C-alpha cells in the first residue's frame, strides 16, 4: 500500500512510538524527512538519529527523548499542510506555537527551517508541522 503523505506518516510513527515509550523508531528516508528530523534534534525533541541499512533497505533510526520520569518530551506533533490542502504564510503572519514554547517547521525558499529563523530572515513559506 502506498502512502499518500509520507511526512504525516513519519510524524504519526514518531507520535505513536513516543506515547508507547519506545527507545527508537524507524522511518523511510527522504531529504525533507531528514531536514525535519535535524530540526527536531536541534530543538531538543529527539536524542539523535542515524541512517542505517536494515534488510537491504535504507531507514532513518530516530532515538526518542524522555525526561527523568520517562515522560515523552514530545507532547504534541501535528501536520499543518497536507497534500490536499497546502498552507502558506508570509513572515508577518507566522503563527506562534504555544506562545513560543513550541516549534513551527516551515519550508521556505532558503530550505526547511523553524518559524523563528524564518521570521528573523523575513521569509515565508509552507507550514509543514508544529511540535510542542
N, CA, C and O atoms as a GROMACS GRO file, in nm:
protein
  528
    1UNK      N    1   0.084  -0.118   0.000
    1UNK     CA    2   0.000   0.000   0.000
    1UNK      C    3   0.088   0.123   0.000
    1UNK      O    4   0.180   0.134   0.081
    2UNK      N    5   0.061   0.215  -0.088
    2UNK     CA    6   0.142   0.336  -0.096
    2UNK      C    7   0.089   0.441   0.002
    2UNK      O    8  -0.030   0.444   0.034
    3UNK      N    9   0.179   0.524   0.048
    3UNK     CA   10   0.144   0.628   0.143
    3UNK      C   11   0.126   0.758   0.066
    3UNK      O   12   0.213   0.798  -0.010
    4UNK      N   13   0.012   0.824   0.086
    4UNK     CA   14  -0.014   0.947   0.012
    4UNK      C   15   0.056   1.068   0.074
    4UNK      O   16   0.085   1.165   0.004
    5UNK      N   17   0.085   1.062   0.204
    5UNK     CA   18   0.154   1.172   0.271
    5UNK      C   19   0.266   1.115   0.358
    5UNK      O   20   0.242   1.085   0.476
    6UNK      N   21   0.387   1.100   0.304
    6UNK     CA   22   0.496   1.038   0.380
    6UNK      C   23   0.537   1.116   0.504
    6UNK      O   24   0.578   1.056   0.603
    7UNK      N   25   0.526   1.249   0.501
    7UNK     CA   26   0.565   1.330   0.618
    7UNK      C   27   0.466   1.306   0.732
    7UNK      O   28   0.507   1.290   0.847
    8UNK      N   29   0.336   1.303   0.701
    8UNK     CA   30   0.235   1.276   0.803
    8UNK      C   31   0.252   1.136   0.860
    8UNK      O   32   0.232   1.114   0.979
    9UNK      N   33   0.290   1.040   0.774
    9UNK     CA   34   0.315   0.904   0.820
    9UNK      C   35   0.433   0.900   0.917
    9UNK      O   36   0.427   0.832   1.020
   10UNK      N   37   0.540   0.974   0.886
   10UNK     CA   38   0.657   0.981   0.974
   10UNK      C   39   0.618   1.044   1.109
   10UNK      O   40   0.657   0.993   1.214
   11UNK      N   41   0.543   1.154   1.106
   11UNK     CA   42   0.502   1.221   1.229
   11UNK      C   43   0.414   1.131   1.314
   11UNK      O   44   0.426   1.131   1.437
   12UNK      N   45   0.326   1.054   1.251
   12UNK     CA   46   0.240   0.961   1.325
   12UNK      C   47   0.322   0.850   1.389
   12UNK      O   48   0.296   0.811   1.502
   13UNK      N   49   0.421   0.799   1.316
   13UNK     CA   50   0.508   0.695   1.373
   13UNK      C   51   0.584   0.748   1.495
   13UNK      O   52   0.595   0.679   1.596
   14UNK      N   53   0.635   0.870   1.485
   14UNK     CA   54   0.709   0.930   1.598
   14UNK      C   55   0.615   0.952   1.716
   14UNK      O   56   0.650   0.921   1.829
   15UNK      N   57   0.496   1.006   1.690
   15UNK     CA   58   0.398   1.032   1.795
   15UNK      C   59   0.358   0.903   1.867
   15UNK      O   60   0.356   0.898   1.990
   16UNK      N   61   0.327   0.798   1.790
   16UNK     CA   62   0.285   0.671   1.848
   16UNK      C   63   0.398   0.603   1.926
   16UNK      O   64   0.375   0.550   2.035
   17UNK      N   65   0.518   0.605   1.870
   17UNK     CA   66   0.632   0.543   1.939
   17UNK      C   67   0.665   0.618   2.068
   17UNK      O   68   0.705   0.558   2.167
   18UNK      N   69   0.649   0.748   2.066
   18UNK     CA   70   0.676   0.829   2.185
   18UNK      C   71   0.574   0.799   2.295
   18UNK      O   72   0.611   0.787   2.412
   19UNK      N   73   0.447   0.787   2.257
   19UNK     CA   74   0.344   0.756   2.357
   19UNK      C   75   0.359   0.614   2.411
   19UNK      O   76   0.324   0.588   2.526
   20UNK      N   77   0.410   0.523   2.329
   20UNK     CA   78   0.432   0.385   2.372
   20UNK      C   79   0.566   0.368   2.443
   20UNK      O   80   0.600   0.258   2.487
   21UNK      N   81   0.642   0.478   2.455
   21UNK     CA   82   0.771   0.482   2.525
   21UNK      C   83   0.876   0.391   2.461
   21UNK      O   84   0.954   0.327   2.532
   22UNK      N   85   0.878   0.384   2.327
   22UNK     CA   86   0.980   0.308   2.256
   22UNK      C   87   1.112   0.384   2.262
   22UNK      O   88   1.114   0.506   2.275
   23UNK      N   89   1.222   0.310   2.252
   23UNK     CA   90   1.354   0.372   2.253
   23UNK      C   91   1.382   0.443   2.121
   23UNK      O   92   1.442   0.551   2.118
   24UNK      N   93   1.339   0.381   2.011
   24UNK     CA   94   1.363   0.439   1.880
   24UNK      C   95   1.249   0.400   1.785
   24UNK      O   96   1.168   0.313   1.816
   25UNK      N   97   1.246   0.467   1.670
   25UNK     CA   98   1.150   0.437   1.565
   25UNK      C   99   1.222   0.448   1.431
   25UNK      O  100   1.308   0.535   1.414
   26UNK      N  101   1.188   0.360   1.336
   26UNK     CA  102   1.249   0.361   1.203
   26UNK      C  103   1.151   0.417   1.101
   26UNK      O  104   1.034   0.380   1.100
   27UNK      N  105   1.199   0.507   1.017
   27UNK     CA  106   1.117   0.565   0.909
   27UNK      C  107   1.196   0.557   0.778
   27UNK      O  108   1.318   0.552   0.778
   28UNK      N  109   1.122   0.557   0.668
   28UNK     CA  110   1.188   0.554   0.537
   28UNK      C  111   1.249   0.692   0.509
   28UNK      O  112   1.190   0.794   0.546
   29UNK      N  113   1.365   0.695   0.445
   29UNK     CA  114   1.435   0.823   0.428
   29UNK      C  115   1.388   0.905   0.308
   29UNK      O  116   1.344   0.851   0.206
   30UNK      N  117   1.398   1.036   0.323
   30UNK     CA  118   1.384   1.132   0.213
   30UNK      C  119   1.454   1.259   0.260
   30UNK      O  120   1.484   1.275   0.378
   31UNK      N  121   1.481   1.349   0.167
   31UNK     CA  122   1.552   1.472   0.201
   31UNK      C  123   1.469   1.559   0.296
   31UNK      O  124   1.523   1.616   0.391
   32UNK      N  125   1.339   1.570   0.269
   32UNK     CA  126   1.252   1.652   0.353
   32UNK      C  127   1.244   1.595   0.495
   32UNK      O  128   1.251   1.669   0.593
   33UNK      N  129   1.229   1.463   0.505
   33UNK     CA  130   1.222   1.399   0.637
   33UNK      C  131   1.352   1.420   0.714
   33UNK      O  132   1.349   1.445   0.834
   34UNK      N  133   1.466   1.410   0.645
   34UNK     CA  134   1.595   1.431   0.712
   34UNK      C  135   1.604   1.572   0.768
   34UNK      O  136   1.651   1.592   0.880
   35UNK      N  137   1.559   1.671   0.692
   35UNK     CA  138   1.564   1.810   0.738
   35UNK      C  139   1.473   1.830   0.858
   35UNK      O  140   1.509   1.901   0.953
   36UNK      N  141   1.354   1.769   0.855
   36UNK     CA  142   1.262   1.781   0.969
   36UNK      C  143   1.322   1.718   1.093
   36UNK      O  144   1.313   1.773   1.202
   37UNK      N  145   1.384   1.602   1.077
   37UNK     CA  146   1.443   1.531   1.192
   37UNK      C  147   1.563   1.610   1.246
   37UNK      O  148   1.583   1.615   1.367
   38UNK      N  149   1.642   1.672   1.158
   38UNK     CA  150   1.754   1.755   1.204
   38UNK      C  151   1.704   1.871   1.290
   38UNK      O  152   1.763   1.903   1.394
   39UNK      N  153   1.595   1.934   1.247
   39UNK     CA  154   1.538   2.044   1.325
   39UNK      C  155   1.487   1.992   1.459
   39UNK      O  156   1.506   2.057   1.562
   40UNK      N  157   1.422   1.875   1.458
   40UNK     CA  158   1.372   1.818   1.584
   40UNK      C  159   1.487   1.789   1.680
   40UNK      O  160   1.471   1.805   1.801
   41UNK      N  161   1.601   1.745   1.628
   41UNK     CA  162   1.717   1.720   1.714
   41UNK      C  163   1.775   1.850   1.767
   41UNK      O  164   1.807   1.860   1.885
   42UNK      N  165   1.789   1.951   1.680
   42UNK     CA  166   1.845   2.079   1.722
   42UNK      C  167   1.756   2.150   1.823
   42UNK      O  168   1.807   2.222   1.909
   43UNK      N  169   1.626   2.130   1.814
   43UNK     CA  170   1.532   2.193   1.908
   43UNK      C  171   1.516   2.110   2.036
   43UNK      O  172   1.450   2.156   2.130
   44UNK      N  173   1.574   1.991   2.043
   44UNK     CA  174   1.573   1.911   2.164
   44UNK      C  175   1.455   1.817   2.179
   44UNK      O  176   1.424   1.775   2.291
   45UNK      N  177   1.387   1.783   2.070
   45UNK     CA  178   1.272   1.693   2.079
   45UNK      C  179   1.310   1.546   2.061
   45UNK      O  180   1.236   1.459   2.106
   46UNK      N  181   1.423   1.517   1.996
   46UNK     CA  182   1.472   1.380   1.984
   46UNK      C  183   1.619   1.377   2.027
   46UNK      O  184   1.690   1.477   2.017
   47UNK      N  185   1.662   1.260   2.076
   47UNK     CA  186   1.801   1.246   2.122
   47UNK      C  187   1.897   1.252   2.005
   47UNK      O  188   1.989   1.334   2.002
   48UNK      N  189   1.875   1.163   1.909
   48UNK     CA  190   1.967   1.151   1.797
   48UNK      C  191   1.898   1.077   1.684
   48UNK      O  192   1.786   1.029   1.699
   49UNK      N  193   1.965   1.068   1.571
   49UNK     CA  194   1.916   0.990   1.457
   49UNK      C  195   2.036   0.945   1.376
   49UNK      O  196   2.143   1.006   1.382
   50UNK      N  197   2.016   0.837   1.301
   50UNK     CA  198   2.122   0.793   1.210
   50UNK      C  199   2.060   0.714   1.096
   50UNK      O  200   1.956   0.650   1.112
   51UNK      N  201   2.126   0.719   0.982
   51UNK     CA  202   2.083   0.643   0.864
   51UNK      C  203   2.147   0.506   0.871
   51UNK      O  204   2.269   0.495   0.886
   52UNK      N  205   2.067   0.402   0.861
   52UNK     CA  206   2.120   0.266   0.865
   52UNK      C  207   2.060   0.185   0.751
   52UNK      O  208   1.960   0.224   0.691
   53UNK      N  209   2.123   0.071   0.722
   53UNK     CA  210   2.070  -0.023   0.623
   53UNK      C  211   2.023  -0.146   0.698
   53UNK      O  212   2.100  -0.212   0.768
   54UNK      N  213   1.894  -0.175   0.682
   54UNK     CA  214   1.834  -0.287   0.753
   54UNK      C  215   1.759  -0.372   0.652
   54UNK      O  216   1.667  -0.323   0.586
   55UNK      N  217   1.795  -0.499   0.639
   55UNK     CA  218   1.734  -0.592   0.542
   55UNK      C  219   1.739  -0.536   0.400
   55UNK      O  220   1.640  -0.540   0.327
   56UNK      N  221   1.855  -0.484   0.361
   56UNK     CA  222   1.879  -0.425   0.228
   56UNK      C  223   1.791  -0.304   0.199
   56UNK      O  224   1.770  -0.271   0.082
   57UNK      N  225   1.740  -0.238   0.301
   57UNK     CA  226   1.663  -0.114   0.286
   57UNK      C  227   1.724  -0.006   0.373
   57UNK      O  228   1.764  -0.032   0.487
   58UNK      N  229   1.730   0.115   0.320
   58UNK     CA  230   1.779   0.228   0.400
   58UNK      C  231   1.665   0.280   0.487
   58UNK      O  232   1.553   0.296   0.440
   59UNK      N  233   1.696   0.305   0.614
   59UNK     CA  234   1.598   0.364   0.706
   59UNK      C  235   1.668   0.469   0.791
   59UNK      O  236   1.790   0.468   0.806
   60UNK      N  237   1.589   0.559   0.845
   60UNK     CA  238   1.639   0.656   0.942
   60UNK      C  239   1.592   0.608   1.079
   60UNK      O  240   1.472   0.593   1.101
   61UNK      N  241   1.685   0.583   1.169
   61UNK     CA  242   1.650   0.541   1.305
   61UNK      C  243   1.653   0.665   1.394
   61UNK      O  244   1.757   0.728   1.410
   62UNK      N  245   1.538   0.698   1.451
   62UNK     CA  246   1.523   0.816   1.535
   62UNK      C  247   1.516   0.770   1.680
   62UNK      O  248   1.427   0.692   1.716
   63UNK      N  249   1.609   0.818   1.762
   63UNK     CA  250   1.611   0.783   1.904
   63UNK      C  251   1.532   0.889   1.980
   63UNK      O  252   1.566   1.007   1.979
   64UNK      N  253   1.425   0.844   2.045
   64UNK     CA  254   1.333   0.936   2.110
   64UNK      C  255   1.386   0.981   2.245
   64UNK      O  256   1.467   0.913   2.308
   65UNK      N  257   1.339   1.097   2.290
   65UNK     CA  258   1.388   1.158   2.413
   65UNK      C  259   1.277   1.160   2.518
   65UNK      O  260   1.161   1.188   2.488
   66UNK      N  261   1.316   1.130   2.641
   66UNK     CA  262   1.222   1.131   2.754
   66UNK      C  263   1.284   1.209   2.870
   66UNK      O  264   1.406   1.224   2.877
   67UNK      N  265   1.199   1.259   2.960
   67UNK     CA  266   1.251   1.331   3.076
   67UNK      C  267   1.289   1.232   3.186
   67UNK      O  268   1.288   1.110   3.164
   68UNK      N  269   1.324   1.284   3.304
   68UNK     CA  270   1.372   1.197   3.412
   68UNK      C  271   1.264   1.102   3.465
   68UNK      O  272   1.298   0.999   3.524
   69UNK      N  273   1.136   1.134   3.446
   69UNK     CA  274   1.026   1.046   3.489
   69UNK      C  275   0.976   0.957   3.375
   69UNK      O  276   0.869   0.898   3.385
   70UNK      N  277   1.053   0.949   3.266
   70UNK     CA  278   1.021   0.870   3.148
   70UNK      C  279   0.894   0.917   3.078
   70UNK      O  280   0.824   0.838   3.014
   71UNK      N  281   0.863   1.046   3.090
   71UNK     CA  282   0.754   1.106   3.013
   71UNK      C  283   0.812   1.156   2.881
   71UNK      O  284   0.923   1.209   2.879
   72UNK      N  285   0.738   1.142   2.771
   72UNK     CA  286   0.791   1.186   2.641
   72UNK      C  287   0.811   1.337   2.637
   72UNK      O  288   0.731   1.413   2.692
   73UNK      N  289   0.918   1.380   2.573
   73UNK     CA  290   0.946   1.523   2.556
   73UNK      C  291   0.848   1.582   2.454
   73UNK      O  292   0.809   1.699   2.465
   74UNK      N  293   0.808   1.503   2.355
   74UNK     CA  294   0.712   1.549   2.254
   74UNK      C  295   0.572   1.532   2.311
   74UNK      O  296   0.525   1.420   2.332
   75UNK      N  297   0.505   1.644   2.337
   75UNK     CA  298   0.368   1.641   2.388
   75UNK      C  299   0.267   1.633   2.274
   75UNK      O  300   0.167   1.562   2.283
   76UNK      N  301   0.294   1.706   2.168
   76UNK     CA  302   0.202   1.709   2.055
   76UNK      C  303   0.281   1.732   1.927
   76UNK      O  304   0.377   1.809   1.926
   77UNK      N  305   0.240   1.666   1.821
   77UNK     CA  306   0.308   1.672   1.692
   77UNK      C  307   0.199   1.670   1.586
   77UNK      O  308   0.132   1.568   1.567
   78UNK      N  309   0.180   1.782   1.515
   78UNK     CA  310   0.069   1.791   1.422
   78UNK      C  311   0.115   1.837   1.284
   78UNK      O  312   0.200   1.924   1.272
   79UNK      N  313   0.058   1.776   1.183
   79UNK     CA  314   0.082   1.815   1.044
   79UNK      C  315  -0.011   1.932   1.013
   79UNK      O  316  -0.130   1.927   1.045
   80UNK      N  317   0.042   2.038   0.952
   80UNK     CA  318  -0.039   2.155   0.919
   80UNK      C  319  -0.077   2.152   0.772
   80UNK      O  320  -0.195   2.154   0.738
   81UNK      N  321   0.021   2.148   0.684
   81UNK     CA  322  -0.002   2.148   0.540
   81UNK      C  323  -0.010   2.003   0.491
   81UNK      O  324   0.080   1.924   0.520
   82UNK      N  325  -0.114   1.970   0.417
   82UNK     CA  326  -0.131   1.834   0.366
   82UNK      C  327  -0.126   1.837   0.213
   82UNK      O  328  -0.133   1.945   0.154
   83UNK      N  329  -0.114   1.721   0.148
   83UNK     CA  330  -0.114   1.723   0.001
   83UNK      C  331  -0.242   1.779  -0.058
   83UNK      O  332  -0.238   1.837  -0.167
   84UNK      N  333  -0.355   1.764   0.008
   84UNK     CA  334  -0.481   1.815  -0.042
   84UNK      C  335  -0.509   1.959  -0.005
   84UNK      O  336  -0.595   2.023  -0.065
   85UNK      N  337  -0.437   2.012   0.095
   85UNK     CA  338  -0.460   2.149   0.141
   85UNK      C  339  -0.327   2.208   0.186
   85UNK      O  340  -0.287   2.192   0.301
   86UNK      N  341  -0.262   2.276   0.097
   86UNK     CA  342  -0.134   2.339   0.128
   86UNK      C  343  -0.160   2.470   0.202
   86UNK      O  344  -0.248   2.547   0.166
   87UNK      N  345  -0.080   2.492   0.307
   87UNK     CA  346  -0.096   2.613   0.388
   87UNK      C  347   0.033   2.694   0.378
   87UNK      O  348   0.140   2.647   0.417
   88UNK      N  349   0.022   2.815   0.325
   88UNK     CA  350   0.136   2.905   0.311
   88UNK      C  351   0.112   3.029   0.394
   88UNK      O  352  -0.002   3.068   0.418
   89UNK      N  353   0.221   3.093   0.436
   89UNK     CA  354   0.209   3.218   0.510
   89UNK      C  355   0.331   3.304   0.485
   89UNK      O  356   0.439   3.255   0.456
   90UNK      N  357   0.311   3.433   0.498
   90UNK     CA  358   0.422   3.526   0.491
   90UNK      C  359   0.488   3.539   0.628
   90UNK      O  360   0.435   3.489   0.728
   91UNK      N  361   0.601   3.604   0.633
   91UNK     CA  362   0.672   3.612   0.761
   91UNK      C  363   0.598   3.699   0.861
   91UNK      O  364   0.614   3.681   0.982
   92UNK      N  365   0.518   3.793   0.814
   92UNK     CA  366   0.445   3.881   0.905
   92UNK      C  367   0.333   3.808   0.980
   92UNK      O  368   0.295   3.848   1.090
   93UNK      N  369   0.280   3.703   0.920
   93UNK     CA  370   0.170   3.628   0.981
   93UNK      C  371   0.213   3.489   1.027
   93UNK      O  372   0.131   3.398   1.036
   94UNK      N  373   0.340   3.472   1.057
   94UNK     CA  374   0.393   3.344   1.102
   94UNK      C  375   0.333   3.310   1.239
   94UNK      O  376   0.351   3.385   1.334
   95UNK      N  377   0.261   3.196   1.251
   95UNK     CA  378   0.198   3.165   1.380
   95UNK      C  379   0.301   3.123   1.485
   95UNK      O  380   0.408   3.071   1.453
   96UNK      N  381   0.266   3.148   1.610
   96UNK     CA  382   0.349   3.104   1.723
   96UNK      C  383   0.284   2.982   1.785
   96UNK      O  384   0.162   2.978   1.801
   97UNK      N  385   0.363   2.883   1.818
   97UNK     CA  386   0.312   2.758   1.872
   97UNK      C  387   0.324   2.763   2.024
   97UNK      O  388   0.434   2.778   2.078
   98UNK      N  389   0.211   2.750   2.093
   98UNK     CA  390   0.204   2.754   2.239
   98UNK      C  391   0.281   2.873   2.297
   98UNK      O  392   0.362   2.859   2.388
   99UNK      N  393   0.252   2.989   2.239
   99UNK     CA  394   0.307   3.116   2.285
   99UNK      C  395   0.461   3.116   2.286
   99UNK      O  396   0.523   3.177   2.373
  100UNK      N  397   0.521   3.047   2.190
  100UNK     CA  398   0.666   3.046   2.176
  100UNK      C  399   0.734   2.926   2.238
  100UNK      O  400   0.855   2.910   2.223
  101UNK      N  401   0.659   2.840   2.310
  101UNK     CA  402   0.720   2.722   2.371
  101UNK      C  403   0.733   2.607   2.271
  101UNK      O  404   0.816   2.518   2.291
  102UNK      N  405   0.653   2.606   2.167
  102UNK     CA  406   0.659   2.503   2.065
  102UNK      C  407   0.744   2.547   1.948
  102UNK      O  408   0.797   2.657   1.946
  103UNK      N  409   0.756   2.459   1.851
  103UNK     CA  410   0.836   2.487   1.732
  103UNK      C  411   0.751   2.465   1.608
  103UNK      O  412   0.679   2.366   1.596
  104UNK      N  413   0.761   2.559   1.515
  104UNK     CA  414   0.694   2.550   1.387
  104UNK      C  415   0.800   2.518   1.283
  104UNK      O  416   0.904   2.583   1.278
  105UNK      N  417   0.776   2.418   1.199
  105UNK     CA  418   0.869   2.382   1.092
  105UNK      C  419   0.811   2.432   0.961
  105UNK      O  420   0.698   2.399   0.925
  106UNK      N  421   0.891   2.511   0.888
  106UNK     CA  422   0.846   2.579   0.767
  106UNK      C  423   0.940   2.547   0.652
  106UNK      O  424   1.062   2.544   0.670
  107UNK      N  425   0.883   2.522   0.535
  107UNK     CA  426   0.962   2.503   0.413
  107UNK      C  427   0.965   2.636   0.339
  107UNK      O  428   0.863   2.681   0.287
  108UNK      N  429   1.082   2.700   0.335
  108UNK     CA  430   1.097   2.831   0.273
  108UNK      C  431   1.181   2.820   0.146
  108UNK      O  432   1.226   2.711   0.110
  109UNK      N  433   1.202   2.932   0.081
  109UNK     CA  434   1.290   2.934  -0.036
  109UNK      C  435   1.436   2.913   0.004
  109UNK      O  436   1.518   2.877  -0.079
  110UNK      N  437   1.468   2.935   0.134
  110UNK     CA  438   1.602   2.911   0.185
  110UNK      C  439   1.619   2.770   0.240
  110UNK      O  440   1.725   2.738   0.294
  111UNK      N  441   1.517   2.686   0.228
  111UNK     CA  442   1.522   2.550   0.280
  111UNK      C  443   1.427   2.533   0.396
  111UNK      O  444   1.352   2.624   0.431
  112UNK      N  445   1.430   2.414   0.456
  112UNK     CA  446   1.343   2.384   0.570
  112UNK      C  447   1.405   2.444   0.695
  112UNK      O  448   1.523   2.423   0.723
  113UNK      N  449   1.325   2.518   0.770
  113UNK     CA  450   1.375   2.587   0.888
  113UNK      C  451   1.264   2.600   0.992
  113UNK      O  452   1.150   2.561   0.967
  114UNK      N  453   1.298   2.654   1.108
  114UNK     CA  454   1.197   2.678   1.211
  114UNK      C  455   1.126   2.810   1.183
  114UNK      O  456   1.173   2.893   1.104
  115UNK      N  457   1.012   2.829   1.247
  115UNK     CA  458   0.936   2.951   1.230
  115UNK      C  459   1.012   3.073   1.279
  115UNK      O  460   1.002   3.180   1.219
  116UNK      N  461   1.087   3.057   1.389
  116UNK     CA  462   1.166   3.170   1.444
  116UNK      C  463   1.274   3.215   1.346
  116UNK      O  464   1.293   3.334   1.325
  117UNK      N  465   1.345   3.119   1.287
  117UNK     CA  466   1.451   3.153   1.193
  117UNK      C  467   1.394   3.214   1.065
  117UNK      O  468   1.455   3.305   1.008
  118UNK      N  469   1.279   3.166   1.021
  118UNK     CA  470   1.214   3.223   0.903
  118UNK      C  471   1.171   3.367   0.931
  118UNK      O  472   1.181   3.453   0.844
  119UNK      N  473   1.124   3.392   1.052
  119UNK     CA  474   1.084   3.527   1.091
  119UNK      C  475   1.205   3.619   1.096
  119UNK      O  476   1.197   3.735   1.054
  120UNK      N  477   1.318   3.570   1.148
  120UNK     CA  478   1.441   3.650   1.153
  120UNK      C  479   1.493   3.682   1.013
  120UNK      O  480   1.543   3.792   0.989
  121UNK      N  481   1.481   3.586   0.921
  121UNK     CA  482   1.528   3.608   0.783
  121UNK      C  483   1.425   3.682   0.699
  121UNK      O  484   1.453   3.722   0.585
  122UNK      N  485   1.305   3.701   0.755
  122UNK     CA  486   1.194   3.768   0.686
  122UNK      C  487   1.154   3.696   0.558
  122UNK      O  488   1.141   3.757   0.451
  123UNK      N  489   1.135   3.562   0.570
  123UNK     CA  490   1.086   3.482   0.459
  123UNK      C  491   0.966   3.401   0.506
  123UNK      O  492   0.962   3.357   0.621
  124UNK      N  493   0.871   3.382   0.418
  124UNK     CA  494   0.755   3.299   0.447
  124UNK      C  495   0.768   3.167   0.375
  124UNK      O  496   0.871   3.139   0.313
  125UNK      N  497   0.665   3.086   0.383
  125UNK     CA  498   0.670   2.958   0.314
  125UNK      C  499   0.556   2.867   0.354
  125UNK      O  500   0.455   2.911   0.409
  126UNK      N  501   0.574   2.740   0.324
  126UNK     CA  502   0.472   2.640   0.354
  126UNK      C  503   0.489   2.589   0.497
  126UNK      O  504   0.599   2.550   0.536
  127UNK      N  505   0.382   2.590   0.574
  127UNK     CA  506   0.385   2.541   0.712
  127UNK      C  507   0.376   2.389   0.709
  127UNK      O  508   0.274   2.333   0.669
  128UNK      N  509   0.483   2.321   0.751
  128UNK     CA  510   0.486   2.175   0.744
  128UNK      C  511   0.420   2.113   0.867
  128UNK      O  512   0.324   2.037   0.854
  129UNK      N  513   0.472   2.144   0.988
  129UNK     CA  514   0.417   2.085   1.108
  129UNK      C  515   0.451   2.170   1.229
  129UNK      O  516   0.534   2.261   1.223
  130UNK      N  517   0.386   2.137   1.340
  130UNK     CA  518   0.414   2.204   1.467
  130UNK      C  519   0.446   2.098   1.572
  130UNK      O  520   0.387   1.990   1.573
  131UNK      N  521   0.540   2.131   1.659
  131UNK     CA  522   0.582   2.038   1.765
  131UNK      C  523   0.576   2.114   1.896
  131UNK      O  524   0.618   2.229   1.907
  132UNK      N  525   0.522   2.046   1.995
  132UNK     CA  526   0.519   2.105   2.129
  132UNK      C  527   0.553   2.000   2.230
  132UNK      O  528   0.556   2.028   2.350
   0.00000   0.00000   0.00000
